[in-house]
Amino acid sequence: MNRQKKDYSEFEHTEYDRYRSIRSNRNNLQLDYFRNNVLFENKGRFTIDIDPFHEFYAMYDELVDYEKECAEREGRAPYKVSMFEDGDLGNDARQELIEYNSQIVEIFKDRLGSADSEEQEITGMQAGASPDMEMDEEPLNNVFSGTNVTLNLGEGILDFVYADFITPSADCLSLYSYWEKLKERSEKNGAQVDRILADFYLTEPEPENNKVYNHLQLSVETYYDYCSTFDEIKDIAYASLYSAIFPPVFTDIKIYSKKQIQQYFYYLMALQKEYLEILEFCFDEDYFPEVLGGYSPGERYVAYRYIHDLPTYIHRNEILRMDGNVDEHETHGGLDFAQYAKVVAKNINKDLSIFTDFAKKYSISESEARMIFVRPRHIYIDYEVRTVADMLELELSKMIEENIHFRKCKRCGRYFIVKGNYNTNYCNRIADGETRSCQELAAMETYKKKVADVPAMAIYQRYYKRYKARERVNQIKKDDFNKWKYKAMDKREDCINGKITPEQFEEWLEGCFPNRPKKDQPQAE
């Protein structure tokens, strides 16, 4: 049957079509390059195992094979495959990159190890490299490649929604504005060097042979595109943990990439806006309390999706895994790493004779049968996640499952995780320009207000400062000062409760440590 090609030029897209469009891959922009696995643990914690296969050491064999194929097709000798050129220049570039990555790690450790978090971890994970390579197996393209990151539920979302994507995106796009102006000037002045540079950045290349021969070519060329992309937008990606561990790929990096940068920026900003709205709608106790009060975050989220014409279901790529490797940051089958190692040590020394009949039954050797049962066998579930959008959705759904709550800080206005029965209206973040957390500042303000409103508090505070200063210079012994402090606090309570007047309280304080006469002042007779 012959069918004419359909004309979609006047097709009306739904709001959900537009919603999915901005969160999906598009021409020359791939959002799902990394394949990360997320394991949820007890006590509201989860670990993200980040894809290790997009680093030079992991791609080395494929890069060598690809170069051999290219050389054979082009009738030339293969080039040496190396991440850095030989000599001092290459060593300097490598050292500069290592130092930059070290700074990034420290920034994230400080941020993800905030006082709102119990214990955050960013830990390296070993990955195999070609045995004939003489190089360190450390991530250089992306500092998170091949690492494990452990967080409390909600920390990833908070890190993302409060990230500053605007500043690095503006800096990145300003480079293109520079080249655009440079091109205009070069065209007017005929400056050959400027024109070459401008053309390199702002015009599409001449048509090339885009023939695809095999999967190896697709893999390697996408890897090269990723390396170029991340180098260009790394400051944007490193603005949050999730944008760093789910990086994009501009799949034809030779083409002027200003549009892809803008699309990626809009993608991040759309997600940030959406999840700030979700936090407010689902968790804010002061948001339409007459309508939403009394409903759980899960019930509110159902209403949110209904109001926004979103499906009443979420797809999660759940994987049932059987056995698997273990390291010191994981627990398997209810065993921590020390317990796991103890079981392995016990099983590896079992007498081979107990496996004789079993080995015959399954046509394997006794030693092979023993090795099968050396490690504890278990089944566990994790999730494969490939985009920032899917990671945010997964974490939010797990928060709702485990009844994790957010609350808006009464001081800085940002949301924070409510821990158990600990009831507070202030977060433990240190706001920009401050040296103390919101909780500490709120406590100080409350105390100052109390001191101002209660005369006994103000009187006590004045004498405490006076005698503490004398204790620091050894005019008052430390033991005497501490004894006085507890007596003074009792007297302060008596004053607050009306047992003594403020004047009597002050008179008592004045007589506790009489001032010593000055050397030139005559002693009293």
ZASE-971103 format. One record per residue: residue in three letters; z, x, y of N, C-alpha, C in turn. Coordinates in steps of 0.001 Angstrom, whole numbers, plus 500000, padded with zeros to 6 digits. Atoms other than C-alpha are relative to their C-alpha. Example, Ala and Ser with C-alpha at 12.3 -4.5 7.8 and 13.67 -1.06 7.14 Angstrom:
2
ala500000500890498810507800512300495500500000500900501200/ser499940499180498810507140513670498940500730499230501090/
! end
This chain:
525
met500000500854498810500000500000500000500000500896501248/asn500081499243498759499021501416503388500871499359501071/arg499152500510498939501586501049506112499790500838501251/gln500141499273498750501167501953509735501331500628500394/lys498795499325499530503611504383511254500696499146501040/lys499251500869499102506375502460513032500240500675501349/asp499784499534498629506781502794516798501423499623500421/tyr498603500239499644510483503197517735500262500217501499/ser499836499668498575509840503773521458500862498987500743/glu499195501024499335511553500476522413501162499525499125/phe498921500373500903514117500412519625501334500061500744/glu498700500067499335517566499368520906501095500501499060/his498935499425500808520336501573519518501329499297500287/thr498669500571499834523808500149518950500943501056500565/glu498996499060499511526932501698520450500427500963498883/tyr499616499127501105527805503030517001498912501033499715/asp501092499022500136524354504654516760500208501148500977/arg499794498964498979525092506497519980501245500834499675/tyr498758499322500381528607507334518789499722501073498946/arg500292499060501074527309508962515602499009501080500447/ser501031499051499578524388510633517365500597501232500664/ile499433498863499281526523512773519653500881500862499100/arg499141499271500933528649513829516644499225500557498807/ser500828499585501132525725514746514368499084501150500396/asn500985498955499746523293517628513997498797499415500728/arg501234500415499326520190517473516158499054501191500040/asn500984498921499958517119519548516855500622501279500564/asn499551498663499592518110523225517055501508500114500232/leu498541499908499901521863522423516951500628499518498700/gln499352500320501271523748522559513640501512500090500201/leu498556500077499759527404521486513783500829500207498740/asp499260499962501277528330521836510085499700501267499204/tyr500375498742500666527640525508509311501119500507499082/phe498881499532500820531123526464508035500410498925498999/arg499507500910501034532486524911504854501447500377499707/asn498584499686500120536277524905505090500695499019499069/asn499221500852500906538814523536502619501407499822500530/val498699500343499430542015521781503662500907499485498895/leu499010500381501016545063521529501398501247499484500704/phe498820500587499395547870519172502429501206500209499095/glu498776499698500731551403520126501398501064498961500336/asn498870500857499659554758518415501516500538500361501381/lys499325499760498727556829518160504702499024500054501168/gly500913500134498865553828517363506898499286501265500389/arg500722498760499710552109520740506606498673500026499254/phe501280499852500685548551521660505724499434501384500284/thr500606498676499885546562524843505186498480499865499979/ile501461499983499953542922525412506130499526501356499499/asp500651498786500498541041527966504025498628500069500653/ile501205499941499167538260529092506342498916500818499312/asp501182499438500660534804529932505003499871501501500268/pro500083498549499791534557533721504418498572500555499943/phe501323499513500372530808533905503792499030500160501162/his500899499840498861529453534315507329500321501277500777/glu499741498681499430530426537922507915499036501013499393/phe500983499009500427528290541030507583500290500531498601/tyr499676499441501308530188542402504586499702499005498887/ala500255501014501027529820539098502722498511499733499826/met501445500268500039526110538758503572499178501248499676/tyr500714498725500057525228542415503016498890500019498944/asp501010499952501072523426542078499663498802499111500337/glu501100500894499631521393539112500906499167500595501136/leu500720499382498890520502540968504108499085501115499519/val500816498906500564519259543965502114498792499428499259/asp501110500599500758517162541775499786498979499372500932/tyr500895500638499041515725539855502724499142501050500707/glu500746498947499317514740543064504525498951500612499084/lys500987499481500959513028544339501366498807499066499874/glu501083500980500093511032541117501097499123500033501241/cys500755499952498747510015541254504767499134501254500059/ala500740498740499966508995544908504478498807499951499052/glu501091500091500980506906544168501388498868499115500518/arg501034500889499463505079541263503063499259500629501170/glu500613499399498810504460543297506220499412501384499736/gly500569498711500359503454546461504367500630501174500718/arg499278498901499333506117548751505820501215500380499184/ala498768499584500672509235550626504743501158499149500497/pro498853500812499560512509548625504814500846500737501037/tyr499074499444499034514777549171507789501391500086499381/lys498619499917500432518376550218507285500759498775500518/val499238501188499621520634547147507288501386500429500459/ser498709499595499454523625547720509547500394499040501116/met499538500883498926525778545615511853500009500732501339/phe499972499197498788526073548452514387499057501180499833/glu500871498848500073523666551206515241500826501265499779/asp499310498747500273524540554772514214500391500697501304/gly499626499177498856526320557140516555501150499434500799/asp498856500362499162528904556902519316499869498600500587/leu500212501313499400527317553797520843500405498889499038/gly499630500993501004527723551854517599501497499970499757/asn498548499938500189531298553066517126500741499358501169/asp499372500596498820532165552065520697499883498477499962/ala500209501446500072530667548601520172500930499372498965/arg499124500506501049532621548143516960501458499970500476/gln498626499929499532535902549257518538500270498956501077/glu499853501004498955535354546990521542500145498601499398/leu499936501295500663534781544018519221501336499817499283/ile498714500071500691537894544823517159501127499718500992/glu498969500214498989540023544977520308499940498572500548/tyr500161501378499518538588541673521562500566499018498978/asn499514500896501050539306539995518216501521500049499876/ser498541499868500063542872541358518205500662499174501104/gln499469500792498898543464539758521585499914498506499693/ile500170501414500359542100536438520306501076499576499001/val498981500319501001544461536520517300501359499818500666/glu498702500090499339547474537144519537500105498731500844/ile500000501223499192546494534283521845500274498788499119/phe499813501146500885546283531869518925501372500012499337/lys498655499937500576549521533113517371501030499476500985/asp499067500486498981551318532470520637499874498489500163/arg500222501423499735549739529052521050500392499130498812/leu499702500801501183550034527782517478501408500236499491/gly498607499752500368553486529303517097500942499522501082/ser499194500524498898554855527204519944501340499469499494/ala498671500502500371558398525899519975499940498624499367/asp500147501309500641557092522489518904499681500129498519/ser500396499797501387556045524036515589501122500685499241/glu498943499379500797558384524996512777499609501433499630/glu500432498659500418556416527911511407498480499973499847/gln501457499984500061552738528626512041499550501346499446/glu500476498772500622550746531181510120498507500154500200/ile501408499632500033547433532916510653499944501268499168/thr499892498889500928546972535183507690498640500395499458/gly501270499509500515544133537353506439499819499697498526/met500308500252501402542411536638503135498944500999499564/gln500943499010500481540617539255501081498704499337499543/ala501305500479500474536917538746500412499215501193499484/gly500707498902500644534620540808498252498794500473500777/ala501186499424499374531986543143499647499258500818498962/ser500793499197500925529250545170498017500726501300499678/pro499210498824500368530849548045496063499493501306500597/asp500524498753499451528554550630497615500127500061501526/met499840500023498558529538549698501165501247500767500409/glu498847499294499455531815551928503188500339499376501354/met499645500704498768533241549499505731501267499188499762/asp498813500840500100536369547545506458499586498556499759/glu500295501397500283536384544037505054500807499124500956/glu499312500795499001537508542397508269498976499180500762/pro500957500837499279535914539528510183499709500571501380/leu500406499484498701533941540756513174499185498967500775/asn500739501054499296531562537883513950500962498965500569/asn499031501037499628534359535300514022501333500410499393/val498735499438500460537968536470513786500690499116498964/phe499358500900500954538908533411511688499301499946498648/ser500716500054501273536318533906508938500867500557498875/gly499259499534501160538080534143505583501500500029500158/thr498548500019499825541575533478506928500582498667499544/asn499268501239500264544211530878506062500805499664501246/val499205500442498860545739528865508895500869498826499556/thr499061501050500398548857526777508194500609499361501246/leu499533500741498835549880524067510651500872498824499571/asn499342501288500183552164521071510989499013498903500375/leu500895501108499683550365517730510984500140499613501474/gly500027500352498587549346516928514557499764501180500910/glu500155498822499143549298520495515864498535500304500295/gly501423499725499785545533520888515380499402499056501018/ile500508500994499045544771517668517256500485500328501406/leu499461499695498675547085518598520134499344501243500593/asp500648498786499520545574522072520377498597499686500514/phe501382500335499616542098520534520596499965499154501270/val500131500929498870542741517698523073500437500630501319/tyr499569499354498766544431520029525572499299501338500248/ala500763498762499802541923522887525252499139499891501261/asp500874499950498819539970523953528338498600500446499564/phe501393499681500334536286523760527365499137500125501257/ile500822500043498788535077523301530943499786501389500584/thr500114498682499364535831526792532293499052500932499247/pro500929499089500686534130528862529528498576499449499937/ser501353500575500026531190526424529361499301500226501330/ala500581499756498676530644526705533110499614501460500164/asp500319498567499919530797530509532863498752500331499192/cys501144499732500872528310530489529995498707499481500631/leu501203500591499410525861528186531769499640500645501334/ser500306499332498729526180530091535037499068501176499799/leu500915498895500309524377532973533336498556499519500081/tyr501359500528499955521341530734532968499571499688501419/ser500313500232498592521536529743536625499573501302500663/tyr500361498689499444521422533435537457498571500374499631/trp501347499629500438518326533984535368498928499084500603/glu500948500914499374516662530896536815499673500458501416/lys500230499490498645517146532256540332499230501311499967/leu500678498717500134516019535684539186498517499799499719/lys501400500272500322512830534213537754499245499522501239/glu500651500484498776512067532357540992499705501159500949/arg500186498869499097512549535560542993498918500937499489/ser500995499082500565510455537619540598498594499444500163/glu501318500605499844507581535135540802499505500109501434/lys500393499865498592507635535299544600499662501443500355/asn500153498589499615507971539073544822499126500800499060/gly500823499269500964505965540017541763500722501182499382/ala499229498890500578508772542251540509499843499987498479/gln500352499993501408507581543251537053501233500042499092/val498811499878500835510982544245535645500766498686499973/asp499304501283499940512626541055536854499275498942499185/arg500768501013500723509799538991535387500171500157498498/ile499814499765501440510164540610531987501356499481499549/leu498670500454500357513894539946531966500099498482500051/ala499917501448499859513532536401533212499220499295498904/asp500797500613501058510788535587530745500722500067498667/phe499282499838501270512940536914527926501052498906499834/tyr498913500974500092515727534466528773499557498560500211/leu500287501353499544513893531459530137498707499383499488/thr501240500590500492510617530939528342499980500020498482/glu500126500038501449509754529994524802499087501135499535/pro500813498887500497508292532805522677498615499543499578/glu501323500307500536504722533005521567500147499465498581/pro499912500534501373504034531050518360500023501118498970/glu499870498998501044505097533032515308499705499366498651/asn500164500499501366504616532737511592501326499400499554/asn498758500684500356507255530132510736500023499565498552/lys500066500370501406506389529954507079501313500355499305/val498763499792500747509441529580504838499637500266498542/tyr500388499581501344509208531376501482501032499629498933/asn498978500232501033512548530819499731501367499731500646/his498645500278499517516269529983499993500629501234500646/leu499455498772499426517090533622500722499639500102501474/gln500441499942498609515048533491503905500769499002500861/leu499260501012499247516715530248505025501437500439500255/ser498614499573499885520173531660504366500163501117501021/val499866498829499123519629534963506156499622499667501438/glu500430500308498641517754533584509140501003499078500699/thr498948500834499407520426530912509687501214500851500350/tyr498892499092499704523052533653509484499733500775501285/tyr500340499278498764521234535659512161500107499071501217/asp499878500955498907521003532527514319501472499761500345/tyr498568500213499776524742531970513834500615501176500765/cys499456498810499323525580535551514865499634499998501481/ser500446500033498605523513535198518038500679498868500764/thr499370501153499360524933531757518780501453500294500338/phe498572499805499785528574532728518346500259501073501054/asp499854498965498988528147535859520426499803499427501398/glu500289500596498704526792533675523208501067499013500447/ile499079501079499612529350530865523106501424500244499498/lys498688499734500620532426532609521639501160499579500897/asp498902500398499118534553531923524727500212498492499969/ile499868501456500139533820528206524375500660499684498666/ala499474500263501346534510528271520626501476500356499905/tyr498611499561500096537777530179521024500939499226500930/ala499126500804499149539089527595523498500963499160499176/ser499091500731500890540610525735520525499821500526498585/leu500095499552501385541320526452516871498831499330499288/tyr501013500720500766538988523746515537498583500348500437/ser501338499590499569536011524728517697499692501417499510/ala500214498644500507536531528315516461499675500002498514/ile500176499954501456536690527500512740498925499031499509/phe501177500814500321533850524946512847498920500297501044/pro500921499611498930531356526871515006498604499418499800/pro501360500520500102527844525615515790498996501112499730/val501122499064500115524491527267515110498846499422500801/phe501249500360499355521559527115517487498900500503499076/thr500824499612501144518982527096514719498670500647500372/asp501127499179499565516195528608516808500433500694501271/ile499334499353498872518063531014519031499000500652500956/lys500999499381499122514820532491520403499571499051501115/ile500351500980498985514238529262522298501114499931501039/tyr499061500122498885515910528881525684501139499060499606/ser498899500733500643519384527705524629500926499287500976/lys499160500715499045520760526161527816500245498564499534/lys499869501393500447520104522689526391500982499905498842/gln499082500046501141521935523497523133501448500202500441/ile498646499774499489524949524815525056500533498727500642/gln499593501248499372525048521625527098500315498932498952/gln499757500979501057524749519480523962501314500290499272/tyr498758499624500671527566521416522285501203499678500877/phe498922500310499058529737521053525400500267498492500024/tyr499825501460499989529125517275525505500642499520498695/tyr499416500329501305530007517095521804501510500226500025/leu498571499693499940533379518790522369500730499082500970/met499348500840499001534155516768525483500088498548499537/ala499956501372500526533270513476523773501138499850498993/leu498913500041500979535671514289520920501355500096500694/gln498737499839499276538378515401523326500396498691500684/lys499744501280499330538073512165525335500408498929498985/glu499697500998501023538070510047522160501417500151499470/tyr498685499826500635541206511602520679501143499911500994/leu498976500283498996543134511500523934500215498485500114/glu499894501457499974542358507777524008500733499489498762/ile499343500421501242543462507443520365501500500282500061/leu498568499673499891546764509228521046500711498983500882/glu499386500968499095547460506895523949500090498626499350/phe500048501338500574546411503726522112500949499866498812/cys499270500109501270548136504503518803501451500466500065/phe498671499381500041551247506463519772500838499816501273/asp499270500065498730552181505887523425500837498720500062/glu499096501148499984555246503617523579499879499185501278/asp500114500690498709554491502748527210498611499426500243/tyr501365500498499833550856501760526630499926498553499528/phe500027501443500273550574497942526840501100499598498996/pro498918500297500949554015497525525228500109498517499657/glu499918501436500263553797493751525572498999499567498927/val501006500307501016550724493825523274500199500854498750/leu499976499058501123551129496934521094501405500324499510/gly498630499704500405554914497189520984500347499360498667/gly499616500510501312556309496812517474498984500263498904/tyr501009499674501003553081497844515769500038501491499677/ser500008498603500432552860501081513753498730500687500494/pro501225499302499627550342503817514654498806499612499127/gly501096500399500880548297502801511610499426498650500389/glu500458501331499580548135499165512714499257500084501330/arg500681499818498712547211500259516219498621500641499805/tyr501283499319500223544455502520514865498959499025499450/val500917501030500502542913499619512944499470499176501168/ala500404500783498830542879497625516183499054500806500895/tyr500847499135499168541393500589518084498577500042499460/arg501335499919500589538495500904515647499269498659500096/tyr500620501320499894537893497153515708499481499780501424/ile500384500184498597537805497076519526498771500825500355/his501111499101499679535350500008519615498825499865499027/asp501110500265500940533058498538516914499753501166499047/leu500105498923500983533800501417514540500284499433498612/pro499762500516501359533759500927510754501486500001499655/thr498596500083500421537051499922509149500227500835498748/tyr499829499057501109536752502799506679499651501393500504/ile500284498599499668536618506605506822499637500723498715/his500386499187501152534783508899504401500720501346500068/arg499363498681500096536796511943503288499509500671498734/asn500568499279501142535301514565501024501128500613499177/glu498869499570500825538188514777498559499489500678498734/ile500405499231501178537865517371495790501198500155499067/leu498962499805501014539946517311492605499760501344499344/arg500182498642500511540417520972491675500914500224498799/met499247499688501213541565522269488324500247501498499961/asp499575498610499969543520525508488346499586500606501337/gly500349499323498762542334528037490952500880501207500222/asn499228498804499684543571531286492429501237499619500800/val498777500232499235546981531572494026500289501237500827/asp499541498850499224548263533778496810501368499680500585/glu498610500127499559551555534258498582500217498877501010/his499865501057499002550818531472501084499812498617499395/glu500258501283500628550249528716498526501057499674498951/thr499215500433501150552202526680496020499076499234499079/his500871500654500973550550525471492837500837499424498874/gly499276500649501084551845522984490319501492499986500229/gly498576500026499691555205522883492116500657501366500007/leu499449498644500039555652526684491871499643500742501275/asp500356499114498903555918529044494817499472501306499402/phe500673498794500488554332532485494584500898500816499072/ala499080499208500832557441534229493153500173499368498617/gln499864500699501284557894531562490464498716500121499178/tyr501306499887500658554182531668489666499855501371499338/ala500113498642500531554261535466489213500921500207498803/lys499040499878501111557311535169486938499437499366498728/val500600500665501160555512532694484648498867500837499428/val501111499155500457552430534942484492500520501201499223/ala499434498825500674554556537977483578500541499641498620/lys499462500443501288556226535997480787498880499705499001/asn501081500414500901552980534593479346499134501158499538/ile500914498914500342551042537848479378500560500867498871/asn499375499207501058553537539381476946500239499205498707/lys499823500806501205553394536584474367499317500652498799/asp500544499425501239552773537669470759498664499335499673/leu501335500531500303549103537303469831499991499104498764/ser500026500736501263550031535892466417500155498497500190/ile499815501431499806551026532526467873498691499296500347/phe501286500597499618547399532027468961498985500017498856/thr500959499806501093545815532727465531499290498705499623/asp500615501266500432545236529143464356499237499331501136/phe500657500609498831544378527944467852498654500681500256/ala501232499251499750541774530700468269498929499669498970/lys500968500367501050540145529859464916499423498613500264/lys500428501367499747539999526174465836498892499948501044/tyr500955500065498893538045526889469041499059501202500060/ser500959498894500140536112529972467864500069500995501152/ile499802498967498995537595532381470359500977501023499438/ser499081498972500479539584535577469970501433499659500410/glu498598500242499683543387535629470004500344500465501412/ser499715499485498651543462537761473163499394499087501069/glu500618500928499056541055535364474890500826498724500114/ala499153501193499981543247532412473881501250500238500834/arg498807499703499214546289534136475341499694500049501492/met500345499881498590544497534907478614499768498636500647/ile500223501344499458543553531231479003501311499404500497/phe498724500621499686547243530341479128500964500918500741/val499143499101499229548551533301481121500425499335501301/arg499682500652498734548321531438484412500383498543499775/pro499678501432500099549997528042484830498779499162500370/arg501149500876499748547352525310484665500462498769500767/his499595501126499183547445522539487215498780499360500639/ile501039500736499284545384519990489123500515499695501401/tyr499595500323498637545448519547492886498781499503500780/ile501049500595499169543454517867495638499919500736501327/asp500212499567498625541939519360498746498762499305500551/tyr501102500674499326539266518310501204499035501041500556/glu501002499147499375536006519961502175499634499393501345/val500264500467498640535482519698505928499027500970500661/arg501055499142499467532479520967507878499793499872501507/thr500187500145498559532722519732511473501334499755500689/val498807500283499196535269519468514266500343498519499927/ala499771501450500010534820515682514292500673499558498705/asp499428500401501290535584515351510573501411500541499820/met498651499434500113538612517663510827501002499178500809/leu499118500828499177540119515611513655500273498658499321/glu499856501292500673539501512394511746500898500120498766/leu499182499783501194541040513822508564501467500189500370/glu498611499743499617544166515114510304500673498730500520/leu499439501244499486544676511828512161500329499032498864/ser499766500925501110544331509793508955501202500438499166/lys498847499501500747546878512045507194501300499795500790/met498825500271499170549276511688510132500449498553499823/ile499674501416500151549076507925509793500585499745498610/glu499491500155501361549603508157506023501453500451499904/glu498661499419500118552730510294506465500935499563501126/asn499156500596498952554046508320509456500509501043500997/ile499688499015498965553970511258511877499764499342501363/his500096500654498697554548510195515500499817501018501126/phe500093499267498740553539511533518915500797499250501061/arg499387500620498827555337510888522184499527500761501234/lys500438499355498764554308511588525767501206500599500709/cys498919499306499297556487514153527543500185499387501387/lys499706500619498719558204512588530570499866500979501168/arg500105499007498930557829515843532485498554500442500227/cys501361499468499827554341517316531824498919498971499687/gly500979501046500280552658514120530582499139500252498783/arg500781499710501206551322515726527397500743499490498762/tyr499402500515501230551870514389523899500583501141499165/phe499400499027500907554103516186521403500442499266498740/ile499633500582501288555160515633517793501488499685499992/val498595500396500138558393513712517214500481500449498630/lys499506499439501256560390515568514549501146499173499435/gly498953500742500700562338513311512174500724499018500907/asn499179500893499181565216511517513886500371500608501350/tyr499672499304498764565293513971516779499379499232501167/asn500476500883498943565041511703519820500042500719501341/thr500088499344498701563836513369523012498761499513500721/asn501146500399499183561501512526525852499266501189500588/tyr500591498796499413560565516141526609499533500944498896/cys500572499080500992558412518675524768500551501402500185/asn499548498603499947559095522341524070498921500943500509/arg501039499137499433555908523597525729500487500613501318/ile499760499382498695556086525981528663498757499743500835/ala501151500380499184553795524519531318499523501182500829/asp500569498942499161551499526692533426500845500175501258/gly499216499694498814553426528421536168501500499920499799/glu498577500095500296556797527850534464500420501112499044/thr499469499009500943559038530212532521500885499348498946/arg499165500735500949561062527539530703499237498772499511/ser500646501184500569560046524637528464500406498742500760/cys499681501279499353560025521029529616501397499531499616/gln498650500390500426563168520375527558501061500756500784/glu499020499177499290565012523267529205500068499606501470/leu500021500372498589563893522277532694500645498634500215/ala499398501334499888564879518636532094501513500089499875/ala498553499831500172568328519740530871500640500591501256/met499483499387498776568783521923533957500057498979501139/glu500026501005498934567765519073536271501105498957499800/thr498948500970500303570134516675534502501363500569500372/tyr498718499357499703572980519157534845500214500111501516/lys499881499875498549572265519784538533500331498657500640/lys499735501339499467572219516044539194501456499607499721/lys498627500332500375575513515665537346500983500752500897/val499146499189499130577037518514539360500040499415501407/ala500074500541498642575833516945542615500752498683500127/asp499401501333499950577180513502541728501505499997499710/val498594499964500404580597514555540350500688501165500711/pro499347498911499254582887516544542754500637501052499100/ala499333499049500887584838518134539863499008501001499417/met501019499104500563581598519566538420499590501051501027/ala500410499066498954580587521103541746501088501039500268/ile498893499066499776584054522615542262500084501012498864/tyr499936499099501157584132524045538733498862501023500046/gln501158499112499985580611525498539117500174501109501030/arg499824499008498940581541527264542370500974501094499570/tyr499020498994500423584616528977540910499538500752498756/tyr500529499309501185582865529748537630499115501165500437/lys500885498939499513580194531724539503500800501129500646/arg499206498967499327582828533536541590500689500911498985/tyr499236499204500954584968534636538626499092500710498996/lys500945499341500908581958535404536425499458501277500638/ala500481498812499292580694537837539083501055501104499953/arg498926498994500054584100539569539110500172500535498579/glu499903499540501397584109539703535292498904501026499682/arg501104499068500246580722541482535344500309501404500508/val499685498675499444582126544315537480501396500455499570/asn498731499601500615585312544501535383501222499810500890/gln498815500334499221587610543146538071500873499002499229/ile499288500909500895588551540489535516499622500370498573/lys500296499677501389588877541277531819499253498848499336/lys500828501017500652586418539463529575500860498984499260/asp499122500920500738589177537989527371500722499049500948/asp499309500846499017591056536732530440499050498947500575/phe500993500941499449587861535156531798499729498868499010/asn500295501024501009587136533350528504501154499017499842/lys498830500888500093590701532001528297500043499066501198/trp500012500824498783590445530811531893498938498899499914/lys501121500944500037587090529120531243500370498736499236/tyr499663501170500811588465526839528520501093499159500674/lys498969500732499258591564525949530572499377499248501173/ala500645500609498840589328525241533584499189498773499599/met500785501153500479587126522921531540500922498813499717/asp499032501077500232590212520946530476500446499380501324/lys499591500487498688591350520709534094498873499183500650/arg501160500724499445587810519621535081499938498578499440/glu500019501323500612587980516733532599501133499131500547/asp498890500746499409591388515757533981499622499463501372/cys500420500412498660589853515637537449498979498874499925/ile501027501044500170586863513594536283500650498683499604/asn499332501208500500589224511142534552501085499484500945/gly499058500484498994591422510792537665501435500408499798/lys498623499569500248594514512546536303500500500923501113/ile499668499170498839594404515066539172498907499782501041/thr500990500174498935592648514965542533499107501241500086/pro500848498820499796589737517272543452500728501112500759/glu499263498996499235592064518994545941500982500757499099/gln499069499343500928594644519691543221499248500915499027/phe500825499187500911591886520963540891499589501293500684/glu500443498809499275590598523353543552501168500938500278/glu498814499169499760594114524548544386500376500783498742/trp499694499304501261594705525376540703499009501128499749/leu501034498982500214591378527257540452500201501198500923/glu499822498930499012592145529232543607501112500954499576/gly498868499159500358595399530508542159499869500713498671/cys500130499390501326594048531628538784499829501506500054/phe500246498559499859592757535056539853500049500335501484/pro499898499703498556594119535892543319499201501238500350/asn500763498841499549591933538255545299500919501192500192/arg499230498777499775593113541849545307499890500397501467/pro500088499566498592594021543194548775499122501238500115/lys500846498825499780591610545707550249500873501228500228/lys499223498760499939592645549373550316500635500217501366/asp499460499783498650593115549463554139500872498846500474/gln499165501148499616594983546136554117501429500232499512/pro498607499728500410598839546522554087500480499006498965/gln499427500848501039600674545172551095501035499070500624/ala498997500954499516602828542133551666501388500480499621/glu498617499587500266606583542849551956500617499096498959/
! end
